[in-house]
């Protein structure tokens, strides 16, 4: 009789495990989207940080999902010395979309200043003064409000004599890199290659 009870318990546990797996599969996409928007949950007397969970188990759609992040990390670690204390200005009106890429660079010592517009970026540059003295590299989007403001900003700064490498990071590459830039990328691996190449030129 005891053996039968143990078998029934095992079957019950198996059924519940299968149901839980099916439930998670059904909720995978909405759960991933919710976690992507939520940093912390606080209630019922406890606080739960969801950031590590999101980074560990949720694969973001789009460019980050297309590349093995381990390859990116390996490439950046090989150039750790170049990244250490590198000063980067990152211009994007949706900076949260680049959070993973920025954190990988910061983890190896890069210091990143974020600007959500060309105006904010210009103020950052004017604050330090001179031809890009505080920045080794600029990463920027291209289009905002359906206008190529990223390219316009790069050319404006170059006319002022500022010649820091300028890399464009976009949702999808649709053509050659803009003239005067150091390249264009739409995934973390290509971005890492451009960043390390630009910093290598600086070191040389």
C-alpha positions, 0 to 999 in steps of 0.5 A: 500500500505504501508503495502505491502511495509513493507512486501516486505522490511521484505522479502528482509531482510530475503532473504539477511540474508539467503544468508549471512548465506549460504555464511558464511557456505560455507566460514567457513573452508577457513575463519577459516584457514585464520584467524588462520594464520593472526594476523592483517589486515591493509589497507584502513586507518584502522587496524583490529586485528583478534586474539580475533575473532579467539579465540571467533568463530573459533574452531581449528581442532584437539585436541582443538576441541575435548575438551570443553575449559570451562572445561579446564579453570575451572580446571586451575582456581581451581589450580590458586595458583599453577599456579601463577608464575610457571616457565614452559619451553615449547619445540616445533618446532611449538609453534603457535600450542600450543598458546591457551593452553599456553595463558590459563596457562599464564592467571593464572600467569604461566611464559612460556619460549619457545624453538623450538629445543632441542638446544634452550632448552639446552641453556635456561637450561645452562643459568640458570645453576644447576639442573633445578633451574628456571623451575618447569615443562617442556612440550615438543613434542616428534617427530621432523623430524620423530625422538623421539628427545623429549624423547632423550632430557629428558633422556639426562637432567635426566642423568645430574641430572635434575629431573623437571617433564617432560610432553609430549604434542603430536598430538595423543597419540599412547602408554604409557607415556615414562619412566621417564616422568610425563605423555603424553597428546594430548588434553588441558584437559588432559594437564591441569590435568598433569600440575596441578598434577606435580605442586602439587608434587612440592608444596608438 
